[in-house]
Amino acid sequence: MAIALTKTGASALYQPQHAAAADRLAFLAAAAGATIALADCWTNHGAPAVAGYFVLMDRQANASEAAAIEALLFRDPNGPKLPPKPEANGLVWLRVGDGKAPAVVAVATATLTAASDPIMARDAVITDVPRLLGFGAGAAILGVADQGGDWLSLTILSPSIAASGKQPPSAPSSGPAIAVTLSLAKGGQMTFRALVDSVANEEIKTLIDVLVDPVNPFNSTETFTGMNYALVEDSSGIQLRAAG
């Protein structure tokens, strides 16, 4: 069954029909209709059918909270003041909070190449806890959809590296990079694989599966490395170290 997003109150924030309170996926679109199909919120080539931003939150917003989110993202001098009609849809991580004003965690905007393929418009830091994590300008973005056309995730690949000396320029990564889920209950969570140093021998690397929740990075049920690792703070900063 196709997923439809409906306008919340009089705001420009759309949330899934019949969503649970803990569902996190929303979409911000100016001057759209009463309902938006999730399938229209992204395209892997050209301009999307509906221009706007995936808003990835800690929970669903009520009508007054949705109005505050719209104002923060579009008009507030202290907000990102996002263009209401982007040529390629971006991503916003946001905490609705509990009776407080909404707070932006991170923003990643997109644009189109000359060939009309979506890429990251600029460098974006999504979280610096426990490590700096983000996307590079020019990184290709590839949406993954189910058989019904609903978008399951966006994968951001490694950006091309410019030519340097005798080193020719690279092409974007063709393998899995960082995936951002667009599911209702886990919207905004990021998954990727990483190599980490062994505590006993730095020449030995361990392959781990990582999940990071930017809106709640210290929630161990939502952010994990796939193995037992501890957050350790020393003179060089906060690090992940194997805990056995």
Phi and psi in degrees as a GROMACS rama.xvg file:
@    title "Ramachandran Plot"
@    xaxis  label "Phi"
@    yaxis  label "Psi"
@TYPE xy
-65.6938  143.3  ALA-2
-89.8397  128.681  ILE-3
-113.933  141.797  ALA-4
-109.42  133.493  LEU-5
-116.17  149.878  THR-6
-62.0404  135.088  LYS-7
-96.4948  110.545  THR-8
60.3072  -136.859  GLY-9
-99.1798  11.0559  ALA-10
-82.629  177.776  SER-11
-97.2123  13.3362  ALA-12
-94.8695  126.484  LEU-13
-110.914  134.316  TYR-14
-128.345  157.125  GLN-15
-61.7919  142.581  PRO-16
-63.2908  140.809  GLN-17
58.1923  31.1813  HIS-18
-76.8353  151.359  ALA-19
-77.96  158.605  ALA-20
-60.1391  -31.2193  ALA-21
-86.5269  -3.81623  ALA-22
-66.4577  144.653  ASP-23
-114.338  -12.9397  ARG-24
-82.6955  133.348  LEU-25
-145.41  170.122  ALA-26
-141.539  134.016  PHE-27
-106.31  118.847  LEU-28
-142.536  125.745  ALA-29
-84.16  139.292  ALA-30
57.8448  35.1563  ALA-31
-95.4244  176.747  ALA-32
-78.5727  -166.456  GLY-33
-71.704  -27.1806  ALA-34
-136.047  142.982  THR-35
-125.348  134.149  ILE-36
-79.7901  133.64  ALA-37
-56.8956  -31.3804  LEU-38
-63.0716  -21.7003  ALA-39
-90.9253  -0.0148131  ASP-40
-88.3858  -4.00754  CYS-41
-154.399  156.159  TRP-42
-150.992  145.764  THR-43
-84.9303  0.329861  ASN-44
-154.788  126.073  HIS-45
85.7918  -170.997  GLY-46
-80.4284  140.469  ALA-47
-69.0737  158.661  PRO-48
-63.4708  -34.8898  ALA-49
-123.644  123.149  VAL-50
-87.1895  136.239  ALA-51
169.05  -146.815  GLY-52
-144.26  133.223  TYR-53
-70.8593  125.164  PHE-54
-110.498  116.285  VAL-55
-109.35  109.784  LEU-56
-117.098  178.071  MET-57
-87.839  -15.7339  ASP-58
-168.931  173.713  ARG-59
-69.0705  154.079  GLN-60
-108.236  143.924  ALA-61
-83.2208  -178.231  ASN-62
-61.3115  -44.3696  ALA-63
-69.1436  -37.616  SER-64
-66.1563  -38.4419  GLU-65
-62.869  -40.3647  ALA-66
-63.7401  -38.9095  ALA-67
-67.6768  -36.4676  ALA-68
-65.7195  -44.7868  ILE-69
-58.8363  -46.6749  GLU-70
-62.7228  -41.906  ALA-71
-62.7709  -43.5941  LEU-72
-80.2373  -30.3625  LEU-73
-99.3104  -39.703  PHE-74
-123.252  -25.9087  ARG-75
-62.1029  129.186  ASP-76
-58.2849  -26.408  PRO-77
-90.8856  -0.876538  ASN-78
-96.0912  -176.387  GLY-79
-75.0813  -11.9507  PRO-80
47.6952  60.7039  LYS-81
-70.3335  142.103  LEU-82
-61.8052  129.595  PRO-83
-62.8462  -25.2084  PRO-84
-125.646  74.4967  LYS-85
-69.467  153.542  PRO-86
-77.718  -22.0165  GLU-87
-137.913  140.11  ALA-88
-74.1112  140.32  ASN-89
-104.473  -173.946  GLY-90
-127.336  137.088  LEU-91
-131.355  127.185  VAL-92
-98.8892  131.88  TRP-93
-148.464  141.095  LEU-94
-100.6  121.286  ARG-95
-71.1766  -38.3831  VAL-96
79.6801  -170.662  GLY-97
-121.107  89.6754  ASP-98
74.6157  7.43247  GLY-99
-109.594  173.856  LYS-100
-67.4656  144.858  ALA-101
-63.4745  151.984  PRO-102
-131.836  128.621  ALA-103
-76.8315  130.285  VAL-104
-91.308  -46.7925  VAL-105
-162.242  156.302  ALA-106
-134.612  133.621  VAL-107
-128.877  109.727  ALA-108
-95.5675  156.668  THR-109
-125.655  160.581  ALA-110
-143.905  -177.83  THR-111
-114.259  143.244  LEU-112
-75.0121  176.265  THR-113
-61.5831  -24.4835  ALA-114
-91.5356  8.61624  ALA-115
67.5379  32.8642  SER-116
-101.701  137.201  ASP-117
-72.7659  136.155  PRO-118
-140.602  164.748  ILE-119
-67.0717  132.568  MET-120
-74.864  -31.1506  ALA-121
-158.758  169.139  ARG-122
-59.7379  141.965  ASP-123
-139.611  123.264  ALA-124
-92.569  119.191  VAL-125
-90.4897  -41.8668  ILE-126
-154.308  146.901  THR-127
-113.608  16.8259  ASP-128
-127.222  126.107  VAL-129
-83.3521  -12.7473  PRO-130
-134.181  158.055  ARG-131
-63.8371  125.694  LEU-132
-139.27  128.916  LEU-133
-173.236  -163.86  GLY-134
-124.918  148.105  PHE-135
-95.3841  147.002  GLY-136
-56.002  136.484  ALA-137
87.7562  -3.72925  GLY-138
-66.2673  132.195  ALA-139
-69.8288  145.702  ALA-140
-119.818  128.512  ILE-141
-125.855  118.992  LEU-142
-84.0207  143.759  GLY-143
-116.893  124.34  VAL-144
-117.772  159.881  ALA-145
-85.4934  -177.758  ASP-146
-64.318  -24.0036  GLN-147
-86.1736  -4.26442  GLY-148
96.974  -5.49249  GLY-149
-74.3966  136.567  ASP-150
-76.615  128.666  TRP-151
-93.5174  -35.4096  LEU-152
-165.141  164.087  SER-153
-118.065  130.518  LEU-154
-108.112  125.359  THR-155
-102.251  119.182  ILE-156
-87.494  173.787  LEU-157
-71.0495  136.772  SER-158
-70.9569  156.826  PRO-159
-64.2154  146.764  SER-160
-101.377  128.597  ILE-161
-67.8686  154.429  ALA-162
-60.6271  141.507  ALA-163
-144.806  113.005  SER-164
61.3294  -122.816  GLY-165
-89.6604  -0.608191  LYS-166
-83.6483  118.767  GLN-167
-72.4476  160.102  PRO-168
-66.2261  151.002  PRO-169
-95.7855  168.622  SER-170
-99.0244  158.375  ALA-171
-58.0601  152.117  PRO-172
-57.4665  139.453  SER-173
-101.596  -4.46961  SER-174
-100.207  177.089  GLY-175
-59.6688  138.01  PRO-176
-121.491  -117.268  ALA-177
-103.916  123.329  ILE-178
-102.758  135.695  ALA-179
-111.162  115.867  VAL-180
-72.6571  144.402  THR-181
-115.162  19.591  LEU-182
-70.3489  157.349  SER-183
-63.6758  -45.4011  LEU-184
-85.1667  -18.888  ALA-185
-126.364  21.7957  LYS-186
-54.3541  129.866  GLY-187
98.1446  -15.9372  GLY-188
-67.7938  141.73  GLN-189
-114.185  135.187  MET-190
-127.393  143.875  THR-191
-164.835  169.652  PHE-192
-106.046  148.603  ARG-193
-146.49  155.467  ALA-194
-104.454  131.063  LEU-195
-122.688  152.484  VAL-196
-72.5976  144.422  ASP-197
-73.0315  141.637  SER-198
-64.0348  -38.7578  VAL-199
-78.4865  -30.9764  ALA-200
-148.531  109.233  ASN-201
-67.9077  -13.8686  GLU-202
-79.1628  -12.6732  GLU-203
-97.584  128.518  ILE-204
-111.756  144.208  LYS-205
-112.775  129.589  THR-206
-84.9984  123.652  LEU-207
-128.379  152.39  ILE-208
-95.1194  127.553  ASP-209
-115.897  138.233  VAL-210
-126.71  127.297  LEU-211
-124.178  131.291  VAL-212
-107.034  99.7534  ASP-213
-58.8335  -31.4439  PRO-214
-81.1006  -11.116  VAL-215
-153.867  66.2402  ASN-216
-67.2541  -20.8877  PRO-217
-95.9171  5.22326  PHE-218
-80.6642  106.461  ASN-219
-68.6109  -14.0183  SER-220
-81.7922  -14.3273  THR-221
-116.849  -20.0982  GLU-222
-121.998  120.05  THR-223
-155.886  166.045  PHE-224
-109.241  1.38075  THR-225
84.1468  -8.07584  GLY-226
-139.216  176.205  MET-227
-82.8454  106.181  ASN-228
-128.4  149.665  TYR-229
-116.094  146.126  ALA-230
-81.8941  121.896  LEU-231
-125.087  130.079  VAL-232
-107.248  126.596  GLU-233
-136.963  -165.776  ASP-234
-63.1774  -20.9586  SER-235
-91.9721  -3.63718  SER-236
122.565  -162.484  GLY-237
-94.5671  130.373  ILE-238
-133.614  158.451  GLN-239
-95.7106  128.898  LEU-240
-131.612  143.301  ARG-241
-58.7159  135.404  ALA-242
-114.495  19.5488  ALA-243
